[in-house]
Amino acid sequence: MKFFASGLAHRCVVRFDELHGYGIVSQVDLTAWLASIIDEDVDIRKAFLNVPLLDELKNRSSETHEVVKAPWTASVYEILKLLLKENVHAIALVDETDKLQANFSATDLMHIEAASVHDIRLSGKDYLKKYSRGSLTPISFLNNETANLAETLMMFSGIGIHRIWLVDSPMYSTFTPTGVFTVTDVLQITHKHFVS
């Protein structure tokens, strides 16, 4: 927990058996384990339900959680350059009205191996439609929503996602991204309240 809460890495190698060697544990594995404990133990569930997530997130450095976004008509090549320039794992793809349309992450780039070299010229929208449709439905919370730590851990675990976008209004309205939080943020809050 302490290692993952530090944000240094999303997975680590652990020695689990003298005979069989090593295995890999990820942040998502840890959230799945926490979710199972929350599900099984009523007292622990109540404690996690009492931690207001967005209040905790207000204490983060705004510089490290700024929304990095690009038009979803930008090419994959332009998106790649932006990911590297901003040193982030994902960017929000928005339409011409600044409405959140997709989540483009490093995970989506795994499909480049199966793609043709010309696909790097595709727009982010067309690339995701072709190779990673799940990213066209980004998970989001309203910025004023009263989300709690228990619900968020269950969501990260159940869907296997790494980030949730904060938006200014519902999907049928402007739906502009205003922030983002990740598994690392949730583990830091868990560590602060229940481990440290």
N, C-alpha and C positions, 0 to 999 in steps of 0.2 A: 504493500500500500504506500509506504513512504517513498519507495523508488518511483512508482508510477505517478504519485502526486507531485513529484518534483518536476514533471514534464520533460525529463531528459530523453525518454524513449517511450514508444507505444507497446513494446514487447521486450521480453528478456529471456535469456536461456537460464534454466534452473536444473540443478542436479537432483533428480528425484529418487534414484535408486543406485546403490553401489554397483549392481550387476548390469543394469540396463542403460545407464548413462544419463543422458540429458533430454530435456524437453523444452518447449517454448510456451511461455505464458504471456498473454496479451492483456491490455487494459480491458478489452471486451470480456475476456474470461473472468477477470476480477469483478466486473459489473454484473455478470451472470451469477457469480457466486453470491455477491451481496444481495441481488434480487431474490435468490432462493432463500436466503436467511430472512429477509423482510417478509417473504411470503409465508414462511413457516412459523415465525415468532411474533405474536401479537404485540408484546411490549417493545420489541425492536422496531416493528412497523410504526407504532405510535410515535416513537422517538424520531424516526426519519420523516414522518408526516409533519412533524412540528418544525422542520427546518425550511423556511421560505427561501426558495432557490434564488429568485431574482433579487431579493434584498442582499443576499450574500454576494451575488455577482457584481453588484454596484461597487464593491470594494476592490475590484480588479483594476489593474492599470489599463486605462483606455487605449493606450498606444499598442498594447499587445493584442487587443481584441477589436480593433477597428475593422469595419467591413471592407473587404477588398472585393470590388465587383467589376464586371465587364459586360458590354452588350452581348447578348446571346447570338448576335450575328457576327461577332469577332471570330476569326479563324482559330483553329486549335493551336496553330503556331503562335499567334498573338497571345492566346491564353497561357501557353507554356512559358512564354517570355515573362508574362505578368506574375505567374506563380514563382518563378525564380527571382525576379526583381524584388517582389514583396516578401519573399521567404515565408510563404504560407503553404499549407497543405490543401487548401480549397478556396475557391472564389464563388461568389454569388453571380449567377448569370441573370441579367435583367433585360426587359424589353425596352422599347423606346419611351415608355412612360415611367421607367425606373421600378417596374413591378417585378418582384422576384419570380423567376421562371424555372431555375434549375440550380443544382449544386454541382459544380465541376471540381472534382478532387483528384489527388494523385492516384487514387484507386481506379478512376475512370481511364487513366492513361495506360493501365495494364493491357487494355484491349488494342493498343497500338501494334502489338506484336502480330495480331491477327489481321490488322488493317493493311491496306495497300499504302505505299509511300505517299500517294496522292491524297489520302484521307486527312493528312495534316493541314490541307488547305480547306477542309470542310469547316463550316461555321460550328461553333460549340453546340448550337441547337441540333444541327443535322448529324453531327458526330454522336451525340447522346442518343438521338432517335435510332441511329443505326447500331450502336454498340452497347449502350448503357441506359436503357429506358427508365430504370429505377431512379436515376438522378434527376429526371424531369419532374419529380414530385418531391421537392425538398421538404423536410420536416421542419415545422416552425411553431413558435409560441408568440402570442401577442406580448409586446414589451411590458404591458401592465398586468399580465396574467398572474394569478396567484399560484404558480406552480410550486410544488414542494419537492424535496430531495427524494422521497420514496417513489413518487410517480415518475420522476425523471430517470432514476436508476432502472426502473422497470421498463421504461421506454427504450433506453439505450440497450438494455439486455435483450428485450423481446424482438426489436427490429434489427439489432446488430449494427447500429449506426455509430458514427464518430462525432457528429456535430448536429446541433439544432440552431436554426436561424431565429433571431428575434425580428419581428416585423411590427410596423406601426399601426396596422389595421387588418381586418380579415381578408381572406383571399379574394372575395368579390369586390373589395374596395381597392385602395391604392397598393396595399401589400408590399410596401417598400422595406427592404432589409435595413435594420438599424443596429444590429449587433449579431454576435454569434457566440455560442459557448460549446465546449467540447467535453469529451469523456475526462480529459485531464482536469478541467474545472470542477466537474462533479466529484472526482476522486480527491481533489484538494479540499473541497468542502467537507466531504466525508471524513477525511483524515483530521481536519481541524476540530470537528465536533465529536468524533467517536474514537479516535486513535491517539492523538497527541496528548 
